């Protein structure tokens, strides 16, 4: 039997008059499947002409793509940024602070960047102390990072450093 639920055509063995809250097996949905927020808490509506300038409606996704940052650190010099997180948080290593007008700032590092790797060492599942050691001892730092503010915020809530 085919019936219409929430605007989608759904194949189902049960009748449409049964409880609409009943879970439908994923395989019974016709493509495309779109899951919307619950009716009780819809997202805030903004008029289309205002969305262009609203930060929550940014369609430019390239800012979230991985990018490479190269830093040269003279002996005794500071990195120009701080990190937080690590293996204990299960969310990775993130840039937590960038010193204004530092080499890191000029290279494009920003708070909320997740450090994916440094000099070909995977930073996605590394202890905080090991990450600090690698960053402090390296003269040339080749970092692969991506801006990931959602996990950074979650990570800040979980950790103290």
PLY file of the C-alpha trace (Angstrom):
ply
format ascii 1.0
element vertex 161
property float x
property float y
property float z
element edge 160
property int vertex1
property int vertex2
end_header
0.00 0.00 0.00
1.24 3.51 -0.74
0.20 6.46 1.40
1.27 10.05 1.83
2.91 11.07 5.13
4.49 14.45 5.76
4.53 15.21 2.04
6.39 12.02 1.09
5.02 9.03 -0.75
5.67 6.02 1.46
5.29 2.33 0.72
3.88 0.56 3.71
2.08 -2.65 4.55
0.08 -0.85 7.23
-2.87 1.37 6.52
-2.56 5.15 6.54
-5.20 5.46 9.21
-2.93 3.89 11.82
-0.98 6.00 14.29
1.04 8.64 12.38
3.72 8.61 15.12
4.61 5.04 14.23
8.19 4.73 13.01
8.50 3.79 9.36
11.44 1.57 8.46
14.11 3.53 6.63
13.93 1.20 3.62
10.22 1.97 3.19
10.91 5.66 2.44
11.14 6.67 -1.17
14.16 8.79 -2.04
14.97 11.51 -1.21
14.59 11.23 2.55
14.56 14.55 4.38
14.42 14.72 8.16
13.07 17.99 9.53
13.21 19.44 13.05
10.30 18.60 15.32
7.14 20.65 14.97
7.48 21.94 18.54
10.85 23.63 17.96
11.09 24.94 14.38
14.13 26.95 13.30
13.82 30.73 13.42
12.38 32.14 10.21
14.13 35.03 8.52
12.73 36.80 5.44
14.61 35.70 2.29
15.90 39.21 1.52
17.56 39.34 4.98
19.21 35.91 4.71
21.91 37.19 2.38
23.46 39.25 5.19
22.61 36.94 8.11
25.51 34.81 9.47
23.27 31.76 10.07
22.40 31.64 6.36
25.88 31.58 4.86
25.92 29.25 1.86
29.67 29.63 1.33
30.88 26.21 2.48
34.48 26.56 1.30
35.37 28.06 4.69
34.86 24.58 6.18
37.12 22.72 3.74
40.55 21.51 4.93
43.39 23.91 4.14
47.16 23.90 4.59
48.98 26.44 6.76
52.79 26.75 6.76
54.58 28.42 9.68
58.32 28.94 10.15
59.35 29.25 13.79
62.77 30.66 14.62
64.50 29.13 17.68
62.97 30.45 20.90
60.04 32.10 19.14
56.43 31.65 20.20
53.92 29.80 18.02
51.39 32.63 17.99
48.49 30.36 18.87
47.17 28.10 21.64
45.53 24.71 21.33
43.03 22.81 23.43
41.62 19.30 23.44
43.12 16.00 22.54
42.41 12.32 22.81
40.61 12.67 26.16
37.92 14.92 24.67
37.38 12.56 21.70
36.85 15.61 19.47
40.40 16.43 18.42
42.82 19.33 18.80
41.52 22.85 18.17
43.05 26.30 17.90
41.72 28.11 20.98
43.53 31.44 20.59
45.48 33.23 17.89
47.74 36.15 18.84
46.83 39.21 16.74
49.49 40.22 14.18
51.42 36.98 14.71
52.67 34.74 11.90
49.84 32.32 12.75
47.29 35.13 12.37
48.79 36.26 9.07
48.78 32.63 7.83
45.02 32.48 8.41
44.70 30.41 11.58
41.57 31.22 13.59
39.87 30.15 16.78
37.74 27.10 16.02
40.14 25.56 13.49
40.57 21.83 14.05
44.17 20.66 13.59
43.99 17.58 11.39
47.74 17.00 11.05
51.10 18.63 11.69
54.13 17.62 9.60
52.28 14.46 8.47
51.45 13.42 12.07
47.72 12.72 12.50
46.29 15.05 15.17
42.74 13.69 15.16
43.43 11.16 17.93
46.48 12.48 19.78
47.16 13.31 23.43
47.26 17.03 24.22
50.78 16.84 25.67
52.11 15.03 22.60
50.54 17.66 20.30
52.16 20.48 22.30
55.54 18.73 22.17
55.36 18.32 18.36
54.35 21.96 17.85
57.02 23.38 20.19
59.92 21.34 18.83
59.25 21.81 15.11
61.09 24.60 13.20
58.84 24.44 10.15
55.20 23.57 10.77
53.04 22.26 7.94
49.51 22.11 9.35
46.36 20.77 7.79
43.36 22.45 9.47
39.65 22.94 8.93
37.25 25.39 10.49
34.86 23.33 12.64
33.08 25.69 15.09
30.40 23.17 16.08
32.84 20.58 17.47
35.05 23.34 18.88
32.13 24.60 20.98
31.37 21.05 22.14
35.06 20.56 22.92
35.22 23.78 24.98
32.32 22.51 27.09
34.14 19.22 27.81
37.70 20.33 28.57
39.56 22.71 30.82
42.71 23.29 28.70
0 1
1 2
2 3
3 4
4 5
5 6
6 7
7 8
8 9
9 10
10 11
11 12
12 13
13 14
14 15
15 16
16 17
17 18
18 19
19 20
20 21
21 22
22 23
23 24
24 25
25 26
26 27
27 28
28 29
29 30
30 31
31 32
32 33
33 34
34 35
35 36
36 37
37 38
38 39
39 40
40 41
41 42
42 43
43 44
44 45
45 46
46 47
47 48
48 49
49 50
50 51
51 52
52 53
53 54
54 55
55 56
56 57
57 58
58 59
59 60
60 61
61 62
62 63
63 64
64 65
65 66
66 67
67 68
68 69
69 70
70 71
71 72
72 73
73 74
74 75
75 76
76 77
77 78
78 79
79 80
80 81
81 82
82 83
83 84
84 85
85 86
86 87
87 88
88 89
89 90
90 91
91 92
92 93
93 94
94 95
95 96
96 97
97 98
98 99
99 100
100 101
101 102
102 103
103 104
104 105
105 106
106 107
107 108
108 109
109 110
110 111
111 112
112 113
113 114
114 115
115 116
116 117
117 118
118 119
119 120
120 121
121 122
122 123
123 124
124 125
125 126
126 127
127 128
128 129
129 130
130 131
131 132
132 133
133 134
134 135
135 136
136 137
137 138
138 139
139 140
140 141
141 142
142 143
143 144
144 145
145 146
146 147
147 148
148 149
149 150
150 151
151 152
152 153
153 154
154 155
155 156
156 157
157 158
158 159
159 160
